[in-house]
Amino acid sequence: MLFSIEIRVKAGFDLSDGLSLTKGSNRSTVLVALPPARVLLVDADEATIEEYFVKELGGNIERLEYYDEINRIKEEIVSDAIQRDILVKATDNAHGLITQILLAAGYEEVRFVEL
């Protein structure tokens, strides 16, 4: 069996793990502590399944067989996304967004620290 499917990997922050905003040593600085970025979602869009080649031995391929194969490969997909810096990109995007919001709120300096 040979098939393709679109899989979405989403990374970001689970803010229930913590978030802290603290004023720095001067009133114009704010310290932001976020939890580490992590993969939040690996989702296969079943509407995009496309068969290229099927060798049927004993009957048709069931939908559950697709799902078994997709679930089997999800861990590899997450590893690949991490190697391609998805967590770094999520962190950079969050830092940029939070910085812009806090600068617009009147702070002159935004620093990110470990949570």
C-alpha positions in Angstrom: 0.0 0.0 0.0 1.3 3.4 -0.9 -0.7 6.5 0.2 -0.2 10.1 1.1 -1.9 12.3 3.7 -1.5 15.8 4.9 -0.3 16.0 8.5 -0.2 19.2 10.5 2.3 19.6 13.4 1.6 22.5 15.8 4.1 23.7 18.4 3.7 26.4 21.0 3.2 26.9 24.7 0.8 25.4 27.2 0.3 28.4 29.4 -1.3 26.2 32.1 2.3 25.2 32.7 3.0 28.7 33.9 3.5 32.3 32.7 5.1 35.1 34.7 5.4 38.8 34.0 7.6 40.7 36.5 8.8 44.3 36.4 12.5 44.6 36.1 14.9 46.6 38.2 13.6 49.8 36.5 9.9 50.4 35.8 10.4 50.4 32.0 11.6 46.8 31.9 9.5 43.6 32.1 10.7 40.1 32.6 8.7 37.4 30.9 9.0 33.7 31.9 7.3 31.1 29.7 7.4 27.3 29.8 9.4 25.6 27.2 7.8 25.3 23.7 6.5 21.8 22.9 4.6 20.0 20.2 0.9 20.5 21.0 -0.7 18.7 18.1 0.0 16.2 15.4 -3.1 15.9 13.3 -3.8 13.9 10.1 -6.4 15.3 7.7 -8.2 12.1 6.7 -9.9 14.0 3.8 -6.5 14.3 2.1 -5.8 10.5 2.0 -4.7 9.6 -1.6 -3.9 6.1 -2.6 -1.2 5.6 -5.2 -0.7 1.9 -5.1 -2.6 -0.9 -3.4 -1.7 -4.5 -3.5 -4.7 -6.3 -2.1 -4.1 -9.7 -0.6 -7.4 -11.0 0.8 -9.6 -7.9 0.6 -9.8 -4.1 0.6 -7.7 -1.9 2.9 -9.9 -0.6 5.7 -9.8 2.9 7.1 -8.5 1.6 10.4 -5.4 0.3 8.6 -4.6 3.8 7.4 -5.0 5.1 11.0 -2.8 2.4 12.4 -0.1 3.3 9.9 -0.5 7.1 10.6 -0.3 6.6 14.4 2.8 4.4 13.9 4.6 7.2 12.1 3.5 10.2 14.3 6.5 9.9 16.6 8.9 10.1 13.6 7.0 13.1 12.3 7.4 14.9 15.7 11.1 14.0 15.8 11.5 15.4 12.2 9.7 18.6 13.1 11.9 19.1 16.1 15.0 18.5 14.1 13.7 21.1 11.6 13.5 23.6 14.5 9.8 23.8 15.0 10.3 24.5 18.8 12.8 27.2 18.1 10.5 28.9 15.6 7.6 28.6 18.1 9.7 30.3 20.7 10.9 33.0 18.3 7.3 33.7 17.2 6.0 33.9 20.8 8.9 36.2 21.9 8.3 38.5 18.9 4.5 38.7 19.6 4.8 39.2 23.3 7.6 41.8 22.8 5.4 43.8 20.4 2.4 43.7 22.8 4.5 44.8 25.8 6.3 47.5 23.9 2.9 48.8 22.7 1.8 48.8 26.4 4.6 51.2 27.3 7.5 49.1 28.4 10.8 50.0 26.9 12.6 46.7 27.3 11.3 43.1 27.4 13.5 40.3 28.6 12.8 36.6 28.5 13.9 34.4 31.4 13.6 30.7 32.3 10.4 29.7 34.1 
